[in-house]
Amino acid sequence: MLQADGVLAEGVVDLAFREGEEWWVVDFKTDRQLEGALDVYRRQVQLYAEMVSAATSEPARAVLLRL
């Protein structure tokens, strides 16, 4: 996905599913030290949701799941 600032974002979605008229995009994290990177991971899954929304023309929610 080409972002507004011209940066190309690329990634692999862990899980995406459609419920009703909305996509749910889930990113799983297993890091022991998650707290230090939480903002980065939140932005990552939000970008994934934006990519799914752009590809499907439907709304998407971002969910970060710590395992």
Backbone atoms as SQL, in Angstrom:
CREATE TABLE atoms (id INTEGER PRIMARY KEY, chain TEXT, resi INTEGER, resn TEXT, atom TEXT, x REAL, y REAL, z REAL);
INSERT INTO atoms VALUES
  (1, 'A', 1, 'MET', 'N', 0.849, -1.172, 0.000),
  (2, 'A', 1, 'MET', 'CA', 0.000, 0.000, 0.000),
  (3, 'A', 1, 'MET', 'C', 0.891, 1.230, 0.000),
  (4, 'A', 2, 'LEU', 'N', 0.648, 2.116, -0.908),
  (5, 'A', 2, 'LEU', 'CA', 1.385, 3.371, -0.969),
  (6, 'A', 2, 'LEU', 'C', 0.706, 4.359, -0.033),
  (7, 'A', 3, 'GLN', 'N', 1.448, 4.826, 0.952),
  (8, 'A', 3, 'GLN', 'CA', 0.896, 5.745, 1.936),
  (9, 'A', 3, 'GLN', 'C', 0.927, 7.175, 1.413),
  (10, 'A', 4, 'ALA', 'N', 0.239, 8.057, 2.090),
  (11, 'A', 4, 'ALA', 'CA', 0.141, 9.458, 1.672),
  (12, 'A', 4, 'ALA', 'C', 1.510, 10.129, 1.591),
  (13, 'A', 5, 'ASP', 'N', 2.463, 9.694, 2.422),
  (14, 'A', 5, 'ASP', 'CA', 3.793, 10.305, 2.409),
  (15, 'A', 5, 'ASP', 'C', 4.722, 9.694, 1.367),
  (16, 'A', 6, 'GLY', 'N', 4.183, 8.764, 0.533),
  (17, 'A', 6, 'GLY', 'CA', 4.973, 8.154, -0.519),
  (18, 'A', 6, 'GLY', 'C', 5.710, 6.896, -0.119),
  (19, 'A', 7, 'VAL', 'N', 5.601, 6.486, 1.137),
  (20, 'A', 7, 'VAL', 'CA', 6.263, 5.282, 1.631),
  (21, 'A', 7, 'VAL', 'C', 5.414, 4.063, 1.275),
  (22, 'A', 8, 'LEU', 'N', 6.069, 3.038, 0.770),
  (23, 'A', 8, 'LEU', 'CA', 5.384, 1.798, 0.428),
  (24, 'A', 8, 'LEU', 'C', 5.366, 0.882, 1.646),
  (25, 'A', 9, 'ALA', 'N', 4.163, 0.473, 2.062),
  (26, 'A', 9, 'ALA', 'CA', 4.018, -0.427, 3.213),
  (27, 'A', 9, 'ALA', 'C', 3.660, -1.816, 2.694),
  (28, 'A', 10, 'GLU', 'N', 4.356, -2.825, 3.220),
  (29, 'A', 10, 'GLU', 'CA', 4.127, -4.206, 2.816),
  (30, 'A', 10, 'GLU', 'C', 4.089, -5.067, 4.070),
  (31, 'A', 11, 'GLY', 'N', 3.188, -6.043, 4.100),
  (32, 'A', 11, 'GLY', 'CA', 3.115, -6.908, 5.261),
  (33, 'A', 11, 'GLY', 'C', 2.245, -8.121, 4.978),
  (34, 'A', 12, 'VAL', 'N', 2.199, -9.015, 5.965),
  (35, 'A', 12, 'VAL', 'CA', 1.399, -10.229, 5.865),
  (36, 'A', 12, 'VAL', 'C', 0.417, -10.248, 7.034),
  (37, 'A', 13, 'VAL', 'N', -0.859, -10.319, 6.707),
  (38, 'A', 13, 'VAL', 'CA', -1.914, -10.338, 7.725),
  (39, 'A', 13, 'VAL', 'C', -1.987, -11.736, 8.331),
  (40, 'A', 14, 'ASP', 'N', -2.026, -11.807, 9.667),
  (41, 'A', 14, 'ASP', 'CA', -2.151, -13.098, 10.340),
  (42, 'A', 14, 'ASP', 'C', -3.548, -13.685, 10.149),
  (43, 'A', 15, 'LEU', 'N', -4.581, -12.854, 10.287),
  (44, 'A', 15, 'LEU', 'CA', -5.955, -13.331, 10.167),
  (45, 'A', 15, 'LEU', 'C', -6.851, -12.181, 9.754),
  (46, 'A', 16, 'ALA', 'N', -7.699, -12.424, 8.772),
  (47, 'A', 16, 'ALA', 'CA', -8.718, -11.453, 8.377),
  (48, 'A', 16, 'ALA', 'C', -9.997, -12.224, 8.088),
  (49, 'A', 17, 'PHE', 'N', -11.090, -11.736, 8.637),
  (50, 'A', 17, 'PHE', 'CA', -12.373, -12.374, 8.369),
  (51, 'A', 17, 'PHE', 'C', -13.455, -11.311, 8.312),
  (52, 'A', 18, 'ARG', 'N', -14.512, -11.647, 7.629),
  (53, 'A', 18, 'ARG', 'CA', -15.618, -10.713, 7.438),
  (54, 'A', 18, 'ARG', 'C', -16.773, -11.129, 8.328),
  (55, 'A', 19, 'GLU', 'N', -17.303, -10.164, 9.050),
  (56, 'A', 19, 'GLU', 'CA', -18.483, -10.383, 9.869),
  (57, 'A', 19, 'GLU', 'C', -19.469, -9.275, 9.522),
  (58, 'A', 20, 'GLY', 'N', -20.586, -9.670, 8.937),
  (59, 'A', 20, 'GLY', 'CA', -21.542, -8.669, 8.478),
  (60, 'A', 20, 'GLY', 'C', -20.950, -7.863, 7.341),
  (61, 'A', 21, 'GLU', 'N', -20.964, -6.566, 7.503),
  (62, 'A', 21, 'GLU', 'CA', -20.448, -5.666, 6.464),
  (63, 'A', 21, 'GLU', 'C', -19.051, -5.142, 6.798),
  (64, 'A', 22, 'GLU', 'N', -18.363, -5.815, 7.709),
  (65, 'A', 22, 'GLU', 'CA', -17.090, -5.305, 8.200),
  (66, 'A', 22, 'GLU', 'C', -16.038, -6.410, 8.256),
  (67, 'A', 23, 'TRP', 'N', -14.805, -6.030, 7.943),
  (68, 'A', 23, 'TRP', 'CA', -13.669, -6.943, 8.067),
  (69, 'A', 23, 'TRP', 'C', -13.020, -6.761, 9.432),
  (70, 'A', 24, 'TRP', 'N', -12.548, -7.849, 10.004),
  (71, 'A', 24, 'TRP', 'CA', -11.761, -7.844, 11.227),
  (72, 'A', 24, 'TRP', 'C', -10.366, -8.317, 10.831),
  (73, 'A', 25, 'VAL', 'N', -9.370, -7.527, 11.163),
  (74, 'A', 25, 'VAL', 'CA', -7.986, -7.840, 10.834),
  (75, 'A', 25, 'VAL', 'C', -7.242, -8.031, 12.155),
  (76, 'A', 26, 'VAL', 'N', -6.708, -9.243, 12.356),
  (77, 'A', 26, 'VAL', 'CA', -6.088, -9.602, 13.631),
  (78, 'A', 26, 'VAL', 'C', -4.601, -9.862, 13.418),
  (79, 'A', 27, 'ASP', 'N', -3.790, -9.269, 14.290),
  (80, 'A', 27, 'ASP', 'CA', -2.354, -9.522, 14.278),
  (81, 'A', 27, 'ASP', 'C', -1.982, -10.143, 15.624),
  (82, 'A', 28, 'PHE', 'N', -1.366, -11.308, 15.574),
  (83, 'A', 28, 'PHE', 'CA', -0.964, -12.037, 16.781),
  (84, 'A', 28, 'PHE', 'C', 0.463, -11.666, 17.151),
  (85, 'A', 29, 'LYS', 'N', 0.697, -11.439, 18.441),
  (86, 'A', 29, 'LYS', 'CA', 2.041, -11.155, 18.934),
  (87, 'A', 29, 'LYS', 'C', 2.346, -12.087, 20.097),
  (88, 'A', 30, 'THR', 'N', 3.562, -12.612, 20.124),
  (89, 'A', 30, 'THR', 'CA', 3.978, -13.514, 21.188),
  (90, 'A', 30, 'THR', 'C', 5.199, -12.979, 21.931),
  (91, 'A', 31, 'ASP', 'N', 5.585, -11.749, 21.668),
  (92, 'A', 31, 'ASP', 'CA', 6.759, -11.152, 22.304),
  (93, 'A', 31, 'ASP', 'C', 6.594, -11.092, 23.819),
  (94, 'A', 32, 'ARG', 'N', 7.648, -11.433, 24.516),
  (95, 'A', 32, 'ARG', 'CA', 7.626, -11.307, 25.979),
  (96, 'A', 32, 'ARG', 'C', 7.678, -9.836, 26.384),
  (97, 'A', 33, 'GLN', 'N', 8.392, -9.044, 25.642),
  (98, 'A', 33, 'GLN', 'CA', 8.547, -7.620, 25.959),
  (99, 'A', 33, 'GLN', 'C', 7.651, -6.770, 25.056),
  (100, 'A', 34, 'LEU', 'N', 6.399, -7.087, 24.997),
  (101, 'A', 34, 'LEU', 'CA', 5.452, -6.405, 24.111),
  (102, 'A', 34, 'LEU', 'C', 5.309, -4.924, 24.438),
  (103, 'A', 35, 'GLU', 'N', 5.365, -4.569, 25.699),
  (104, 'A', 35, 'GLU', 'CA', 5.114, -3.190, 26.117),
  (105, 'A', 35, 'GLU', 'C', 6.029, -2.186, 25.420),
  (106, 'A', 36, 'GLY', 'N', 7.266, -2.545, 25.180),
  (107, 'A', 36, 'GLY', 'CA', 8.209, -1.635, 24.548),
  (108, 'A', 36, 'GLY', 'C', 7.905, -1.335, 23.097),
  (109, 'A', 37, 'ALA', 'N', 7.192, -2.232, 22.446),
  (110, 'A', 37, 'ALA', 'CA', 6.899, -2.070, 21.020),
  (111, 'A', 37, 'ALA', 'C', 5.405, -1.930, 20.736),
  (112, 'A', 38, 'LEU', 'N', 4.611, -1.706, 21.764),
  (113, 'A', 38, 'LEU', 'CA', 3.161, -1.693, 21.615),
  (114, 'A', 38, 'LEU', 'C', 2.672, -0.665, 20.588),
  (115, 'A', 39, 'ASP', 'N', 3.222, 0.536, 20.611),
  (116, 'A', 39, 'ASP', 'CA', 2.804, 1.564, 19.652),
  (117, 'A', 39, 'ASP', 'C', 3.119, 1.153, 18.216),
  (118, 'A', 40, 'VAL', 'N', 4.282, 0.547, 18.017),
  (119, 'A', 40, 'VAL', 'CA', 4.677, 0.088, 16.678),
  (120, 'A', 40, 'VAL', 'C', 3.722, -1.004, 16.199),
  (121, 'A', 41, 'TYR', 'N', 3.408, -1.955, 17.069),
  (122, 'A', 41, 'TYR', 'CA', 2.507, -3.046, 16.704),
  (123, 'A', 41, 'TYR', 'C', 1.089, -2.551, 16.441),
  (124, 'A', 42, 'ARG', 'N', 0.645, -1.584, 17.202),
  (125, 'A', 42, 'ARG', 'CA', -0.694, -1.011, 16.965),
  (126, 'A', 42, 'ARG', 'C', -0.753, -0.339, 15.589),
  (127, 'A', 43, 'ARG', 'N', 0.285, 0.388, 15.262),
  (128, 'A', 43, 'ARG', 'CA', 0.334, 1.048, 13.949),
  (129, 'A', 43, 'ARG', 'C', 0.394, 0.002, 12.833),
  (130, 'A', 44, 'GLN', 'N', 1.126, -1.074, 13.064),
  (131, 'A', 44, 'GLN', 'CA', 1.247, -2.136, 12.070),
  (132, 'A', 44, 'GLN', 'C', -0.117, -2.748, 11.759),
  (133, 'A', 45, 'VAL', 'N', -0.863, -3.141, 12.775),
  (134, 'A', 45, 'VAL', 'CA', -2.157, -3.779, 12.530),
  (135, 'A', 45, 'VAL', 'C', -3.155, -2.760, 11.966),
  (136, 'A', 46, 'GLN', 'N', -3.017, -1.492, 12.328),
  (137, 'A', 46, 'GLN', 'CA', -3.887, -0.468, 11.745),
  (138, 'A', 46, 'GLN', 'C', -3.610, -0.323, 10.248),
  (139, 'A', 47, 'LEU', 'N', -2.343, -0.376, 9.861),
  (140, 'A', 47, 'LEU', 'CA', -2.001, -0.331, 8.436),
  (141, 'A', 47, 'LEU', 'C', -2.573, -1.538, 7.697),
  (142, 'A', 48, 'TYR', 'N', -2.511, -2.714, 8.321),
  (143, 'A', 48, 'TYR', 'CA', -3.101, -3.907, 7.710),
  (144, 'A', 48, 'TYR', 'C', -4.593, -3.702, 7.480),
  (145, 'A', 49, 'ALA', 'N', -5.276, -3.161, 8.473),
  (146, 'A', 49, 'ALA', 'CA', -6.718, -2.924, 8.335),
  (147, 'A', 49, 'ALA', 'C', -6.995, -1.910, 7.219),
  (148, 'A', 50, 'GLU', 'N', -6.173, -0.891, 7.123),
  (149, 'A', 50, 'GLU', 'CA', -6.330, 0.097, 6.050),
  (150, 'A', 50, 'GLU', 'C', -6.138, -0.556, 4.680),
  (151, 'A', 51, 'MET', 'N', -5.176, -1.480, 4.575),
  (152, 'A', 51, 'MET', 'CA', -4.938, -2.175, 3.306),
  (153, 'A', 51, 'MET', 'C', -6.119, -3.064, 2.935),
  (154, 'A', 52, 'VAL', 'N', -6.664, -3.782, 3.916),
  (155, 'A', 52, 'VAL', 'CA', -7.822, -4.638, 3.660),
  (156, 'A', 52, 'VAL', 'C', -9.011, -3.786, 3.246),
  (157, 'A', 53, 'SER', 'N', -9.213, -2.686, 3.922),
  (158, 'A', 53, 'SER', 'CA', -10.314, -1.790, 3.584),
  (159, 'A', 53, 'SER', 'C', -10.160, -1.223, 2.170),
  (160, 'A', 54, 'ALA', 'N', -8.959, -0.826, 1.823),
  (161, 'A', 54, 'ALA', 'CA', -8.703, -0.292, 0.481),
  (162, 'A', 54, 'ALA', 'C', -8.930, -1.356, -0.588),
  (163, 'A', 55, 'ALA', 'N', -8.535, -2.593, -0.299),
  (164, 'A', 55, 'ALA', 'CA', -8.669, -3.675, -1.284),
  (165, 'A', 55, 'ALA', 'C', -10.111, -4.128, -1.462),
  (166, 'A', 56, 'THR', 'N', -10.917, -4.016, -0.403),
  (167, 'A', 56, 'THR', 'CA', -12.288, -4.538, -0.455),
  (168, 'A', 56, 'THR', 'C', -13.346, -3.444, -0.573),
  (169, 'A', 57, 'SER', 'N', -12.956, -2.210, -0.381),
  (170, 'A', 57, 'SER', 'CA', -13.889, -1.073, -0.334),
  (171, 'A', 57, 'SER', 'C', -14.930, -1.246, 0.770),
  (172, 'A', 58, 'GLU', 'N', -14.538, -1.905, 1.842),
  (173, 'A', 58, 'GLU', 'CA', -15.401, -2.121, 3.005),
  (174, 'A', 58, 'GLU', 'C', -14.636, -1.730, 4.266),
  (175, 'A', 59, 'PRO', 'N', -15.348, -1.372, 5.329),
  (176, 'A', 59, 'PRO', 'CA', -14.662, -1.006, 6.567),
  (177, 'A', 59, 'PRO', 'C', -13.929, -2.193, 7.188),
  (178, 'A', 60, 'ALA', 'N', -12.866, -1.890, 7.915),
  (179, 'A', 60, 'ALA', 'CA', -12.078, -2.936, 8.576),
  (180, 'A', 60, 'ALA', 'C', -11.650, -2.453, 9.955),
  (181, 'A', 61, 'ARG', 'N', -11.701, -3.356, 10.918),
  (182, 'A', 61, 'ARG', 'CA', -11.241, -3.089, 12.285),
  (183, 'A', 61, 'ARG', 'C', -9.904, -3.767, 12.518),
  (184, 'A', 62, 'ALA', 'N', -9.041, -3.112, 13.261),
  (185, 'A', 62, 'ALA', 'CA', -7.740, -3.668, 13.604),
  (186, 'A', 62, 'ALA', 'C', -7.759, -4.196, 15.031),
  (187, 'A', 63, 'VAL', 'N', -7.256, -5.429, 15.206),
  (188, 'A', 63, 'VAL', 'CA', -7.191, -6.040, 16.532),
  (189, 'A', 63, 'VAL', 'C', -5.788, -6.587, 16.747),
  (190, 'A', 64, 'LEU', 'N', -5.174, -6.202, 17.855),
  (191, 'A', 64, 'LEU', 'CA', -3.865, -6.716, 18.245),
  (192, 'A', 64, 'LEU', 'C', -4.091, -7.720, 19.361),
  (193, 'A', 65, 'LEU', 'N', -3.658, -8.951, 19.150),
  (194, 'A', 65, 'LEU', 'CA', -3.896, -10.030, 20.108),
  (195, 'A', 65, 'LEU', 'C', -2.581, -10.566, 20.620),
  (196, 'A', 66, 'ARG', 'N', -2.372, -10.468, 21.906),
  (197, 'A', 66, 'ARG', 'CA', -1.151, -10.977, 22.534),
  (198, 'A', 66, 'ARG', 'C', -1.392, -12.403, 23.013),
  (199, 'A', 67, 'LEU', 'N', -0.525, -13.307, 22.601),
  (200, 'A', 67, 'LEU', 'CA', -0.637, -14.710, 23.000),
  (201, 'A', 67, 'LEU', 'C', 0.441, -15.085, 23.977);
